Each structure stands twice: as C-alpha cells, then as structure tokens.
Amino acid sequence: MAQVVVLGAGLGGTIMAYELREKLGKAHEVAVVTRGSRYSFVPSNPWVAVGWRQREAVEVDLEPVLRRRGIALHPQGAKRLHPAERRIELEDGSSLAYDYLVIATGPELAFDEIEGFGPGAHTISVCQVDHAVAAKSAFDALVARPGPVIVGAVQGASCFGPAYEFAFILDKALRDAKVRDQVPMTFVTSEPYIGHLGLDGVGDTKGLLESALRQRHIKWITNARVDRIEADKLHVSEIAEDGSVARAQELPHVFTMMLPAFRGVAAVRDIEGLTNPRGFILADKHQRNPAFPEIFSVGVCVAIPPMGKTPVPVGVPKTGFMIESMVTATAHNIHRLTEGKEPDAEGSWNAVCLADFGDGGIAFVAQPQIPPRNVNWSSQGKWVHTAKIGFEKYFLHKIRSGVSEPFYERLALQVLGIDKLKEVRIAQDAGTV
C-alpha cells in the first residue's frame, strides 16, 4: 500500500486528491496537507471585493468532504519539505511520510518586492479571499469619497486575467453606485501591450481589451515597472525596448489593486534539484521532478519559463484548463507507478478562460496555451458573464461533492459550444491532430 500525499488544497490540490482517490481506489492511502480546512474559489474574489458575493458563498469546508471520500486531512500546514527523507515537517512539529508526493501549493505572493505594495500597505488585493473581504471596505470608502483608481499587474506578474476582470467589475460597480463619473481609472501593466496576458495574446485579445478599456474610459500604461507606492501616489516607470526608462510618472490614487509577482512557498523554496531560483517546482513532461522522481507537481507552483524577452518581466499564467490537464496526467502516472510501470501521460496545457466584466466579458481558447497554436480564438458578449456564474456554481458543487470530473473540456465542448474546439476534438479522436 502506497501513501500518496497532496501538498496544498487550492484549485489544483483539491481536485488532485479527488482524482487520486478515484484512480487508486482503496488499495492506497491518500492524504492532503493544507493550512486549515477551507477551500476558497479564487475566481470569485473580484465579486467579493465589490460586495457581489459574500465569503460564505464561495468557500467549502473540506473536512467532511475528504472524510467521506476516505482522504486524510492534515490542517496543520507544512513547515518544510525534506525530500531526501520523503517526509513533510508539519507546523505543529509532527511529520508525515510519503511514498509519492504531489506539490500543489500555489504561489507565495511577493508583495514585499515593491515598497508600499500589498494589503497592510497602500494597495488592496483580490488574490485571497481574506484580501477580497478587506477590499470590500476599501471599495465602500471609495464610493463614499471618490477619487483616482489604479488597477493592473506589476513586473514579474504572470496572472493578468483577474486584473482585467477587476478593472471592468469595479467600473460596473461604480456605475451602479452612480459615482463612476468621479473616479478616473488607469490600467497599469507590465505587459508589452494590452491583451498580451503572458501568452502573446489569444485571438484578438489585444483589440477586444483595448476597445473595452476605451469604451469604459479607462486609460492604460504598458511596459510599466512599479518602483514604489505611497499612500496617495504610485511611482511607475515606462520601460523602453532597450531597457531604459522612457518616462517616469507619479500617478495619484485613493484605491489601487495590482496583482503581484509570484514565487514558491517557503516550505519548498531553495531545495536543490527541486526548485528553480524563484522557488517554483521543476517538472518534466510527466509532471515529475527529475531529482526526486517520487515528487510530482501541478498548478501555479510548477516552473514554466517565460515566453520570451520583454522590456518588463512577464510570466506565463497557469490557467484552469492547464492545471486540470496536469492533475489528470499526474493521477494516471502515479497509478502506473503503483503498478510497477513508468509514467506515460502528459498534460495537454490548453487554455479555456472566461474573463468576466460584470455585465459582459471575453472568452478565449488557446490550444496549446503556448503559441504557435492549433486553435487561437477569442470572443466577447454578455453570455460570458452568465457562463462565469454557471462555472462558479458548477465548480463549487464539484468541490462540495468530491467529484473529479474534468470540467474545462466539458465547458469548451458542450456549454459554450465553440465550433472550432469541436472540430479539434473530432480531429483528435480521428488521430489527425
């Protein structure tokens, strides 16, 4: 009997535990290590920040779900991984041994890399539900005393979709409060152009997002390096192609939400052979670490090199579809190892995303996520907002019920009815793609 441990219980870690339990059956033990027992649906955080959702509506207590599925929960959290000993040191001083480990910790938020950045300093955040709850108070203060707003993503960020979402959701919430006319808004991003998204764009995301910003009277600055943030102004430098400062600006603000750069969490950071210098987990095409072959990784914690040189550092996002494909491949590969076989499954690394704008939105499909692509599609409309609500309800139901169903492919092929994806699926089934 093998002991399989999942480190982390976010989007990737939770469905990883579910899929392992389903794949391995009762012949092997599955355990989850995380801080606390609450799962939070991160894509809903922008709605929480403007009062469209309450915290309780987007959280799930995992303890009864995992117990029902026969998955052990260790809510103490991990203090340090000791891979040479196949052991996780927990925060309460105890240890948990493993035969196979899946690291699904998500990232640590690197707010400290910029002076004055982050909750507790001069900006708000929607990266965690605690941050989003606190942001609601800041939003209420903004409505009561309108002033300049900045939204965007700093240098090194890799997750740009939520920044665009929050800008448009905030615009809608301020219009609903009838104070939008008193709130100048600027979108500040490290991307080389609007709609780059860390992916060199998908379909016409550049044109669609630029148009959406213009229609909502939101100005933008690209190739932006945030130097420091004060209580009433943000210091930003626009970087030229040669790396020089093309222009330095001081932007006034009373309300700022910018997404940070990510790094690996402290429990796994700086372990030779396991992580890159940024603390992300090194993995081969089977999600397996080369130095410690009993360790796999899925989700945002996985090391993926940037697509290419840009004037300001820009990372590559790990989208839900990509993470789900990593999870399915990893469950399959660990199952093969328990049967004395070698891993042979690879994640598809495709992207299907819904960017909600509060009363509309943009959807895009990238197959594969990194160009060149077989499918490079984007579209917009009010249907995206409706689809995002349906996605939220479905996924939370999935977490509450302990189901390991691959949602994103179903979304792409059935719910959204994207013809191009259907064509690709037919071609895949026929063996021509």
Rosetta blueprint (number, residue, H / E / L):
1 M L
2 A L
3 Q E
4 V E
5 V E
6 V E
7 L E
8 G L
9 A L
10 G L
11 L H
12 G H
13 G H
14 T H
15 I H
16 M H
17 A H
18 Y H
19 E H
20 L H
21 R H
22 E H
23 K H
24 L H
25 G H
26 K H
27 A H
28 H L
29 E E
30 V E
31 A E
32 V E
33 V E
34 T L
35 R E
36 G L
37 S L
38 R E
39 Y E
40 S E
41 F L
42 V H
43 P H
44 S H
45 N H
46 P H
47 W H
48 V H
49 A H
50 V L
51 G L
52 W L
53 R L
54 Q L
55 R H
56 E H
57 A H
58 V H
59 E E
60 V E
61 D E
62 L H
63 E H
64 P H
65 V H
66 L H
67 R H
68 R H
69 R H
70 G L
71 I L
72 A E
73 L E
74 H E
75 P L
76 Q E
77 G L
78 A E
79 K E
80 R E
81 L E
82 H E
83 P H
84 A H
85 E H
86 R L
87 R E
88 I E
89 E E
90 L E
91 E L
92 D L
93 G L
94 S L
95 S E
96 L E
97 A E
98 Y L
99 D L
100 Y E
101 L E
102 V E
103 I E
104 A L
105 T L
106 G L
107 P L
108 E E
109 L E
110 A L
111 F H
112 D H
113 E H
114 I L
115 E E
116 G L
117 F L
118 G L
119 P L
120 G L
121 A L
122 H L
123 T L
124 I E
125 S L
126 V L
127 C L
128 Q L
129 V H
130 D H
131 H H
132 A H
133 V H
134 A H
135 A H
136 K H
137 S H
138 A H
139 F H
140 D H
141 A H
142 L H
143 V H
144 A H
145 R L
146 P L
147 G L
148 P L
149 V E
150 I E
151 V E
152 G E
153 A E
154 V L
155 Q L
156 G L
157 A L
158 S L
159 C L
160 F L
161 G H
162 P H
163 A H
164 Y H
165 E H
166 F H
167 A H
168 F H
169 I H
170 L H
171 D H
172 K H
173 A H
174 L H
175 R H
176 D H
177 A L
178 K L
179 V L
180 R H
181 D H
182 Q H
183 V L
184 P L
185 M E
186 T E
187 F E
188 V E
189 T E
190 S L
191 E L
192 P L
193 Y L
194 I L
195 G L
196 H L
197 L L
198 G L
199 L L
200 D L
201 G L
202 V L
203 G L
204 D L
205 T H
206 K H
207 G H
208 L H
209 L H
210 E H
211 S H
212 A H
213 L H
214 R H
215 Q H
216 R L
217 H L
218 I E
219 K E
220 W E
221 I E
222 T L
223 N L
224 A E
225 R E
226 V E
227 D E
228 R E
229 I E
230 E L
231 A L
232 D L
233 K E
234 L E
235 H E
236 V E
237 S E
238 E E
239 I E
240 A L
241 E L
242 D L
243 G L
244 S L
245 V E
246 A E
247 R E
248 A E
249 Q E
250 E E
251 L E
252 P E
253 H L
254 V L
255 F E
256 T E
257 M E
258 M E
259 L E
260 P L
261 A L
262 F E
263 R E
264 G L
265 V L
266 A L
267 A L
268 V L
269 R L
270 D L
271 I L
272 E L
273 G L
274 L L
275 T E
276 N L
277 P L
278 R L
279 G L
280 F L
281 I E
282 L L
283 A L
284 D L
285 K L
286 H L
287 Q L
288 R E
289 N L
290 P L
291 A L
292 F L
293 P L
294 E L
295 I E
296 F E
297 S E
298 V L
299 G H
300 V H
301 C H
302 V E
303 A L
304 I L
305 P L
306 P L
307 M L
308 G L
309 K L
310 T L
311 P L
312 V L
313 P L
314 V L
315 G L
316 V L
317 P L
318 K L
319 T L
320 G H
321 F H
322 M H
323 I H
324 E H
325 S H
326 M H
327 V H
328 T H
329 A H
330 T H
331 A H
332 H H
333 N H
334 I H
335 H H
336 R H
337 L H
338 T H
339 E L
340 G L
341 K L
342 E L
343 P L
344 D L
345 A L
346 E L
347 G L
348 S L
349 W L
350 N L
351 A E
352 V E
353 C E
354 L E
355 A E
356 D E
357 F L
358 G L
359 D L
360 G L
361 G E
362 I E
363 A E
364 F E
365 V E
366 A E
367 Q E
368 P L
369 Q L
370 I L
371 P L
372 P L
373 R L
374 N L
375 V E
376 N E
377 W E
378 S E
379 S E
380 Q E
381 G L
382 K H
383 W H
384 V H
385 H H
386 T H
387 A H
388 K H
389 I H
390 G H
391 F H
392 E H
393 K H
394 Y H
395 F H
396 L H
397 H H
398 K H
399 I H
400 R H
401 S H
402 G L
403 V L
404 S L
405 E L
406 P L
407 F H
408 Y H
409 E H
410 R H
411 L H
412 A H
413 L H
414 Q H
415 V H
416 L L
417 G L
418 I L
419 D H
420 K H
421 L H
422 K H
423 E H
424 V H
425 R H
426 I H
427 A H
428 Q H
429 D H
430 A H
431 G L
432 T L
433 V L
